[in-house]
Amino acid sequence: MTESVIRALDERDAHLFDALPDPLGAREGHRTTRHRPDWKRVALRDGAVVARGAWWGGPDDAEPLNINWFDVAEGEEEAGAELLRSAPRQVELELNLPGGWREDPALHAAAETRFTAARKAGYELLVERFLYRWTPGCGLPERPGRLVFRPEPDDEVFLDALRRIHSVTLDAHALRSIEEGGVDQAAQEELDFFHWCPSPREWWQVAHTPQGEPVGIHIPARNPSGPCVGFIGVLPQQRGHGYAYDLLAECTHFLVEQGAEFVSAATDQGNFPMAANFTKAGFPVVRERINFQPRTG
């Protein structure tokens, strides 16, 4: 077998990225995602594409934030691994899979091929997530009416809330940040993400009880792919009352009032309380995401 050849693409040969079957439906999952041709790479063997990857970032980002499209032909795990290993940018890998992929033998095999290539390249599993997409046909979730919501212009209010929320978080990305640099780092990274989103800062809201006790925050947002639930967080002392649902319902209503025709969202599969709230609010799971991170040490 001849050696594989790794190539970065540009406008002239961007068509090569499409020369590989798409058994996991990545193209449909990325129908609103814009990938830069020069952030795409392919592995060729005897002139045929056997692996491909698309690095992704926002329109103003100088460097990619993640790899969110990675395909490997059957039996070409080593070529896929080399595609990742040789990349100049080592960032998180996101594999978006159809819901129920484990129960379908063909989908399961295709996913495992990609997992094997990622592990060969030195990536390790970080978390599995549910991806949701609310549309008007789902019906608007009922507002319980228990909380008072208002905008808050002071970033320090949100930063303080994030510190407290992340002190007892179930979110794998936040836990990784806490392990790296403590709760302050996790809170600041979350705040930086909210500012990165191209949606108005004025959308961020805090929630209180009618008596004025702080309950939590919610961030209605738009990312480069459209409207989304940016963040839902309940303060530790207010947990146990089901307030996360109130925040999610309000966030959904807010985005619809801003003209959203759909609302995307995600949560870790291990975050059972939040997953239950999405189900209660009428958010169907449309895909699943497997996040891998470059192995350190």
KEZA-468868 format. One record per atom (N, C-alpha, C, CB): y, z, x. Coordinates in steps of 0.1 Angstrom, whole numbers, plus 2048, in hexadecimal, padded with zeros to 3 digits. Glycine has a CB too. Example, Ala and Ser with C-alpha at 12.3 -4.5 7.8 and 13.67 -1.06 7.14 Angstrom:
KEZA-468868
7C784E884/7D384E87B/7DF84E884/7D385A871/7EA847880/7F5847889/80084F881/7FA83988D/
***
This chain:
KEZA-468868
7F4800808/800800800/80C800809/80080C7F6/8167F7806/8227F780E/82B80380B/82A7EA80B/834806814/83D811813/84780E808/844814820/84B818801/8568167F7/8638157FE/8568227EC/86D80E7F7/87A80D7FC/8848137F2/87D7FD7FF/88C81C7F7/8968237EE/8A381C7EF/8978327F2/8A98197E4/8B68117E4/8BF8187DA/8B48037E0/8CC81A7DE/8D781D7D5/8DB8107CF/8E28247DD/8E08117C3/8E48057BB/8F38047BB/8DF8057AD/8F87F87B7/9067F67B4/9077EC7A8/90D7F07C1/9137E87A6/9157DF79A/90C7D279B/9247DB799/90A7CD7A7/9037C17A8/8F47C27A4/9047BB7B6/8EE7CD7A8/8DF7CE7A5/8DC7DA79C/8D87D07B2/8E67DE794/8E37E978A/8D87E6781/8F07EC783/8D57D977E/8CB7D5775/8BD7DA77A/8CA7C6774/8BB7DD787/8AE7E278B/8AA7EF785/8AE7E379B/8B47F7781/8B180477B/8A980276E/8BE80B779/8AB7F7768/8A47F575B/8967EF75C/8AD7EC752/8927EC768/8857E576B/8797EF76C/8867DD777/8797F9763/86E803763/86C807755/87180F76C/860808750/85E80D742/86481B740/84F80E740/86681E733/86D82A72F/865832725/87B827729/859837729/85083D720/85684A71A/843840726/85F851720/86485D71B/87185C713/866867727/87584F711/88184D709/88E85270F/87F8536FC/88F85171C/89B856722/8A784D71E/89A855732/8A584071C/8B0837719/8B683C70B/8AC829718/8AE83F702/8B38436F5/8BA8516F6/8A78456EB/8B485A6FE/8BB867700/8C8866707/8B2870708/8CA85B70F/8D7859716/8E084E710/8D4856725/8DE84C704/8E68416FD/8F58436FE/8E183F6EF/8F98506FF/908852700/90C85770E/90C85D6F6/902856718/90585B726/90984F72E/8F886272C/913851736/91884673F/91484A74D/92784473E/90C841753/908843761/90F83976A/8F8841763/91383E776/91A83577F/90F82D787/92383D789/911820788/90781778F/90481C79D/90C809790/90F8217A4/90D8257B2/9068337B4/91A8257BA/90483A7A8/8FD8477A8/8EF8457A3/9048517A0/8EA8387A3/8DC83579F/8D58317AC/8DC82A794/8C88357AC/8BF8317B7/8B282D7B2/8BE83D7C1/8AB8247B9/89E8207B5/8958207C1/89E8127AF/8888217BF/87E8207C9/8768137C6/87482C7CA/87580A7D0/86F7FD7CE/8627FD7D7/8787F17D2/8587F77D1/84C7F47D9/8487E57D7/8407FE7D6/8477DE7E1/8457CF7E0/84E7C97D6/8367CD7DC/85A7CD7D6/8657C77CE/8657CC7C0/8637B97CD/85C7D57BC/85B7DA7AE/8617E87AE/84D7D97A8/8687EC7A3/86E7F97A2/86280379D/8797F9797/86080D7A5/8568177A2/85B82579F/84C8187AE/8688277A2/86E83479E/87D83179D/86B83F7A9/884839795/893838794/899845791/89682E789/8A5847795/8AD853792/8BB850790/8AB85E79D/8C1857786/8D0856784/8D6863785/8D2850775/8E086478E/8E7870790/8F3870787/8EC87279F/8F887B782/90287B777/90D88577A/8FB87D76A/919882776/92488B776/92E88776C/92A88C784/93888F76A/94388B761/94C880767/94C89775F/95487A75F/95C86E763/96587176F/963868758/96987D771/97388177B/96C888787/97E889776/95F88A786/957891791/95588879D/94A89678C/95888D7A9/9568867B5/9488867B9/95F88B7C0/9408907B5/9328927B9/92A8947AC/93089E7C3/91E8907AC/9158927A0/9128A079D/90988A7A1/9108A4791/90C8B178D/8FD8B378C/9128B5780/8F68A8789/8E88A9787/8E189B787/8E48B077A/8D489B787/8CD88F785/8C7890777/8C188C790/8CB88776E/8C7889760/8BE87D75B/8D388B757/8BA875764/8B186A761/8A886776D/8B885D75C/89B86A76B/892869777/884864771/89087677E/880858775/874852771/86B84E77D/876845768/85E84F77B/85584C786/849845780/85085978E/845839785/839832781/82D83A784/839824787/82283877C/81683F77E/81083D78C/80B83B773/80D847793/8078467A0/8128457AB/7FE83A7A1/81E8457A7/8298437B1/8318507B3/8338387AD/82A85C7B3/8308697B4/83786A7C2/8268747B3/8318657CC/8378667DA/84485E7DB/82D8627E4/8448527D5/85084A7D5/85B8517CD/84D83C7CF/8588577C2/86285F7BA/86786B7C2/85C8647AD/85E8717C9/86287D7D2/86C8787DD/8568847D8/86886D7E3/8718687EE/87F8647E8/86B85C7F5/87F85F7DC/88C85B7D6/8958677D5/8898557C7/88F8737D1/89687F7D0/89A8857DD/88F88A7C7/8908857E6/89188B7F4/89C8857FC/88488B7FB/89D8777FB/8A6870803/8B486F7FD/8A1862805/8B68747F1/8C48737EB/8CE87B7F3/8C38787DC/8DA8767F4/8E487D7FB/8EA88A7F4/8F08747FE/8E688A7E7/8EB8967DF/8DF89D7D9/8F58917D4/8DD8A97DD/8D28B17D8/8D88BA7CD/8CC8BA7E3/8D58B67C0/8DA8BD7B5/8CF8C07AB/8E68B57AE/8D28C77A0/8C88CA796/8C28BE790/8CE8D478C/8B68BE78C/8AF8B3785/8AC8B7777/8A28AF78D/8B18AF76D/8AE8B175F/8A58A675A/8BB8B1757/8998AA754/8908A074E/8918A273F/8828A2754/896899738/89789A729/88B893723/8A4893724/88389A71B/876895716/876896707/86B89E71C/86E88D700/86D88E6F2/86889B6ED/8658826EC/86C8A06E2/8668AC6DC/8578AB6DA/86D8B06CF/8508B56DD/8418B46DB/83A8AC6E6/83E8AF6CE/8408AA6F1/83A8A16FB/82D8A6701/84489F707/82B8B3700/81E8B9705/8128B56FD/81F8C8706/8158B26F0/80A8AF6E7/8068A06E7/80D8B36D9/80E8986ED/80B88A6EE/8068876FC/8188816EB/7F98826FE/7F388070B/7FB877714/7E587B709/80086C70E/808862716/81586871B/80A85570E/81C86F712/829875716/826880720/83087B70A/81C88871E/819893727/81688E735/80D89B722/80E883736/80B87D743/81787874A/800872741/820871742/82C86C748/83587774D/83486373E/836882745/83E88D74A/838893756/83F89873F/82B895757/82589B762/82789376F/81689E760/82788676E/82A87D779/83788177F/82986F775/841882777/84F88677B/84F894781/859885770/84889D77B/8488AB780/8428AB78E/8408B4776/8378A4790/8308A479D/83A89E7A7/82389C79C/8408937A4/84A88D7AE/8558977B1/8508807A8/85A89E7A7/8658A87AA/8608B37B3/86A8AE79D/8548B87B1/84F8C37B9/84C8BE7C7/8428C97B3/8478B27C9/8458AC7D6/8528AB7DE/83E89F7D5/85D8A97D6/86A8A87DD/8718B57E0/87389F7D4/86A8C07DC/8708CD7DF/8778D37D4/8788CC7EB/8758CE7C8/87C8D47BC/8728DE7B5/8808C97B2/8788E87AF/8708F27A8/8768F479A/8709007AF/86D8F8791/8718FA783/87B905781/8658FD77A/88690277A/89090D777/88E912769/89E908779/88E90875F/88D90D751/88A901748/89B91374C/88490473D/8828FA732/88B8FD727/8738FA72E/8918F2721/89C8F4717/8998EC70A/8A98F171C/89E8F06FF/89E8E96F3/8AC8E16F2/89C8F16E6/8AC8D56EE/8B88CD6EC/8B98CB6DD/8B88C06F4/8C58CE6D7/8C78CD6C9/8D28C26C6/8CB8DA6C3/8D18BD6BA/8DC8B46B5/8DD8B56A6/8D88A56B9/8E88BC6A3/8EC8BD695/8F38B1690/8F58CA692/8F08AC684/8F78A167D/8FA8A666F/8EF89467D/90389F668/9078A365A/8FB8A4651/91189A655/8F189C653/8E589D64A/8DE8AA64B/8DC89264E/8E08B2656/8DA8BF658/8E18CA64E/8DB8C4666/8ED8C764A/8F48D0642/8FC8DA64B/8EB8D7638/9088DE647/90F8E864F/9098F564D/91E8E764B/9088FD658/90390B656/90D91364F/900911664/90891C647/91192563F/91892F648/90992D634/925930646/92C93A64D/92A948647/93C93764D/92595264E/92395F648/92F966644/91B968652/93B96364B/947969647/94997764C/949969639/94197B656/94298965B/94C98B666/93498E65F/95098066C/958981678/96597A677/95097C685/96F97E67F/97C97867F/97D97068D/98798267E/98096368C/98195B698/98F95769B/97894E696/9939576A7/9A09526AB/9A094D6B9/9AA95E6AA/9A99446BC/9AA93F6CA/9B09496D3/9B39326CB/9AD9486E0/9B29526EA/9B694A6F6/9A795D6ED/9C394A6FA/9C8942705/9C5948713/9D7940704/9C2955713/9C095C720/9B295A725/9C396B71F/9B0953730/9A3951736/99C95E73A/9A4948743/9A496873E/99E975742/99797B737/9A997E747/99B97972B/99397E71F/98597871F/99B97C712/98596B721/978964721/96F96872D/979955720/976969738/96F96D745/96997B743/97896D751/97098473E/96B99273B/95F992732/97699B736/96098A727/95598971D/949983724/95A980711/94B97972C/940972733/93997C73C/94496673A/940984743/93A98E74C/931997744/945996754/93699C739/92E9A5731/92299E72B/9369AB726/924992726/91998A71F/90E98772A/91E97D719/912983736/90897F740/90298B746/90F97774A/907997744/9009A3749/8F29A6743/9099B0747/8F099F737/8E39A1730/8DE99372C/8E49AB724/8E1989733/8DE97B72F/8CF978730/8E6971737/8CB96E728/8BE968729/8BE95A72E/8B796871B/8CA955731/8CC947736/8C8946744/8DB943734/8BF93C747/8BA93B755/8C493675F/8AE930754/8CE92D75B/8D8929764/8E1935767/8E091E75E/8E593D75D/8ED949760/8E6952769/8F194F753/8D9954766/8D195E76F/8D095977D/8C3960769/8CF94C77F/8CF94778D/8DD949794/8CC93778D/8E894778C/8F594A792/8F7959795/900945788/8F296178C/8F397078F/8EB97379B/8ED978783/8DF96D79D/8D79707A9/8DE96B7B6/8CA9697A8/8E69607B5/8ED95B7C0/8F99637C3/8F094C7BE/9019667B9/90E96C7BC/9139777B2/9189627BC/90A97C7AA/90E9867A1/913981793/91898F7A7/91698B78B/91B98777D/92998077E/91C994775/931984787/93E97D788/93D96E78B/947983794/93396A793/93195C796/92C95578A/92795A7A2/92395B783/91D955776/92895376C/91295E770/93195D76A/93C95C761/946951765/94396975F/949951771/953947776/94D939775/95794A784/941937778/93B929776/93B925768/92C92977C/93892E75F/93992B751/94792774C/934937748/95192F751/95F92C74E/96391E753/968937753/95E91B760/96290E766/95C90375E/95C90E774/950905759/94A8FA750/9528F8744/93B8FE74D/95790273D/95F900731/96B8F8735/96390E72B/9718FB740/97D8F4744/97A8E5748/9848FB750/96E8E374D/96A8D6751/9688CD744/95D8D6758/9648D2739/9628CB72D/96F8C4729/95C8D3722/96F8B8724/97B8B1720/9808B4712/9798A2722/97D8C070E/9828C4701/98D8CE702/9768CB6F8/9968D06F8/9A28D86F9/99E8E76FC/9AA8D76ED/9A68ED705/9A58FB708/9A79036FC/9AE8FF713/9AF8FF6F3/9B39066E6/9A79086DD/9BE8FF6DF/99C9016DF/9919026D7/98990F6D9/9878F76D9/98A9156E5/9829216E8/98692D6DE/9849266F7/97C9346D9/97F93F6D0/97894C6D3/97C93A6C2/97F9576CF/9789646D0/9759686C2/98296E6D7/96C9716C0/9689766B3/9699856B3/9599726B0/96E98A6A8/96F9996A5/96A99C697/97E99D6A7/9669A9696/9649AE689/9719AF681/95C9BC689/9709B0674/97D9B266C/9859BE671/97A9B365D/97D9C8677/9849D467C/98A9D2689/97A9E067C/9889C768F/98E9C469C/9859C66A8/99A9CC69E/9799C96A6/9709CB6B2/96B9BE6B7/9639D46AE/96C9BC6C5/9689AF6CA/9599AD6C9/96C9AE6D9/9559A16C6/94799E6C4/9419946CE/9449996B5/94998A6D1/94497F6DA/94E9746DA/93697B6D6/9499696E0/95195C6E1/9489506DD/95695B6F0/94F9466DA/9489396D8/95192E6DD/9449366C9/94B9246E3/9539196E9/94F90C6E3/9519186F8/9569076D9/9538F96D4/9598F06DF/95B8F66C6/9518E56E2/9558DD6ED/9518CE6EB/94E8E26FA/9568C66F4/9528B86F5/94E8B6704/95D8AE6F0/9428B2707/93F8AD714/94089E715/9318B2719/93E898720/93F889720/937881716/93C88472E/92D888711/924881707/9288846F8/916885709/93188D6F6/9358906E9/93689F6E5/92C88A6DF/9388A26D9/93A8B06D5/92D8B86D7/93E8B16C6/9308C56DB/9248CD6DE/9288DC6DC/91F8CB6EC/91E8E46DB/91F8F36DB/9208F76EA/9148FA6D3/92C8FA6EE/92E8FD6FC/92890A700/93C8FC700/92A9146F8/9259226FB/92692B6EF/92E928707/91C9336EE/91B93D6E3/91794A6EA/91193A6D8/91F9556E9/91C9616F0/92196D6E8/9239616FD/9189776E6/91A9836E0/91B98E6EA/9109866D5/9259976E9/9269A26F2/91A9AC6F1/9339AA6F0/9169B26FC/90A9BA6FB/90A9C56F1/9089C1709/9159CB6EF/9169D76E5/9169D26D7/9239DF6E8/9179C56D5/9179BF6C7/90A9B86C4/9239B66C5/9009B96CC/8F49B26CA/8EB9B96C0/8EC9AF6D7/8E29B26B9/8DA9B86AF/8DF9B76A1/8D89C76B2/8EA9B069F/8F09AE692/8EF99F68D/8FE9B2691/8E9996696/8E8988692/8F5981693/8E3987684/8FE98669B/90B97F69C/90B9726A3/9159896A4/90196F6AC/9009626B2/9009576A8/8F49616BB/8F995969D/8F994F692/90794D68D/8EF953687/90F95868A/91C956685/92594E68F/923964684/92395069C/92B9496A6/92693A6A6/92894F6B4/9199376A5/91492A6A4/919922698/90592A6A5/91992968D/91D923680/92C91F681/91B92C674/934928686/942926688/94591A691/94A93268C/93E91A69C/93F90F6A7/93C9026A0/9369126B3/932901698/92E8F5692/9398F0688/9208F668B/93D8F9680/9488F6676/9548F167D/94B90266D/9588F8688/9648F568F/9638E6695/9668FE69B/9588E369B/9568D56A0/9578CB695/9498D46A8/9518CD68A/9518C467F/95F8C267A/9488C8674/9678CD679/9758CD675/97D8C467F/97A8DB673/9788C368B/9808BB695/97B8AD695/97E8C16A3/9728AA68C/96D89C68A/960898690/977893690/9588A2695/94B8A069B/94289A690/9468AD6A1/93B88F694/93088968B/92388E68F/93187A68C/92289569B/91589B69F/9198A76A8/90C8916A6/9108B06AB/9138BB6B4/9068BD6BC/9178C86AC/9078BC6C9/8FC8BE6D2/8FC8CD6D7/8FC8B56DE/8F08D26DA/8EF8E06DF/8E28E16E7/8F08EA6D3/8E18EC6EE/8D58EF6F6/8D38FE6F8/8D58E7704/8C79026FA/8C49106FD/8B7910705/8C49196F1/8B591A70D/8A991C714/89E91F70A/8AA92871F/89291A70D/88791C703/88392B703/87B913707/88593270E/88294070E/88C949707/88194471C/897943703/8A294B6FC/89E94A6ED/8B09456FF/8949526E9/88F9516DB/89A9546D1/88395A6DA/8A295E6D3/8AC9616C9/8B69566C6/8B496E6CD/8BA94F6D1/8C49446CF/8BD9386C9/8CB9406DC/8B19356CD/8A992A6C7/8A792C6B8/89B9296CE/8A59396B4/8A393C6A6/8B193A69F/89F94A6A4/8BC93D6A5/8C993A69F/8CC92B69D/8D49416A7/8C89236A6/8CA9156A5/8C1910699/8C690D6B2/8B5915698/8AC91168D/8B3915680/89E91768E/8B892167F/8BE926673/8CA91E66F/8C2935674/8D291A679/8DE912677/8DB903674/8E7913682/8CF8FF674/8CB8F2670/8CC8E867C/8D48ED665/8CB8EC688/8CC8E4693/8BD8E0697/8D38EA6A0/8B98D3695/8AC8CF699/8AB8CC6A8/8A88C2691/89F8CF6AE/89C8CC6BC/8998BD6BC/8908D46C1/8A18B66C5/89F8A76C6/8988A36D3/8AD8A06C5/89A8AC6DD/8938A96EA/8918B76F1/89B89F6F3/8898B66FC/8888C2704/88C8BE712/8798C7704/8918C8719/8968C6727/88F8CF731/8A68C8727/88B8C973C/8848D1746/88E8D0752/8768CB74A/8938DC756/89D8DC762/8958E176E/8A88E675F/8968D8779/8918DC786/89D8DD78F/8888D178B/89C8E6799/8A68E87A3/8A08E67B1/8AC8F67A2/8A98E17BA/8A48E07C8/8A08ED7CD/8AF8D97D1/8948EE7D4/88F8FA7D9/8988FE7E5/8808F97DD/89B90B7E5/8A39117F1/89A91A7F9/8B09187EB/89E91B806/89692480F/88991E813/895931808/
***
